[in-house]
Amino acid sequence: MIDQLAGLVPPSLSAFGSRIATAPSRSEARPLSILTSKARFDEVVDGFGRSLHTASDNGFETADRRALVSLWTQYYLPALIIPYFTALSRLGRALPIGFDRIGFELDESGIVSRFIVAEEDDRHGGAEPGLDPLIEGHLRPFFDLCQTHYGLSRHVLWCNAGVTADFALRELSRDAVPAFTRAEACLGRCGSDAFGRCPLAQAFRGGEERRRRVCCMRYRIPGVPSCGALCPVDHLAKAPC
């Protein structure tokens, strides 16, 4: 199942088609569970911060630590959510991505390049499509760690995830395949009463203008551009990206 994903994502999401993979013969993957140790999580965040420092010539030491972790999750979450939603909408399958069951690999910038699942998990991937494996099995425990280690608001994290989920569904919907409605219903669209209960469905303010409900705080990191019109803070939304 997982091997099929790269060929199922639309062109606009192609960079994420193989971000969840089965374990290759040689893999430097580490279990995600190591992040339960703050010291190990700090190593990952510090590596990411140093890459920002190199790229922007601004010291990441001056950044708000919570903002740095929030920005790191904005790379982490698409690598997880886009393949998951692709499998859900195209195959009607829920990927086996429990936080305590998979590994991860980092690129030279300290960003998650791939999540690694065991081959046996691929063969026995969940047959019941839905969001529980993503929300309850992965995002909730991961966000709990971010909050416990760094004091980062869960509202910020759910908003980061919701923006990614919304973008993924918009792009997947362009091909309008029947299985897509499964993913839509999970987010409370298509008239489902699940809307309001799903934390991924609450990323944006009401009204026609699309704005995040909660600021991701990237403006607190020197050299990092704003998110433009999505920013809920008026004076930041008007700033050039």
Secondary structure, 3 states (H helix, E strand, C coil): CHHHHHHCCCHHHHHHCCCEEECCCCCCCEEHHHHHCHHHHHHHHHHHHHHHHHHHCCCHHHCCHHHHHHHHHHHHHHHHHHHHHHHHHHHCCECCCCCCCCEEEECCCCCEEEEEECHHHHHCCECCCCCHHHHHHHHHHHHHHHHHHHCCCHHHHHHHHHHHHHHHHHHHHCCCCCCHHHHHHHCCCCCCCCCCCCHHHHCECCCCCCCECCCCCHHHCCCCCCCHHHCCCHHHHCCCC
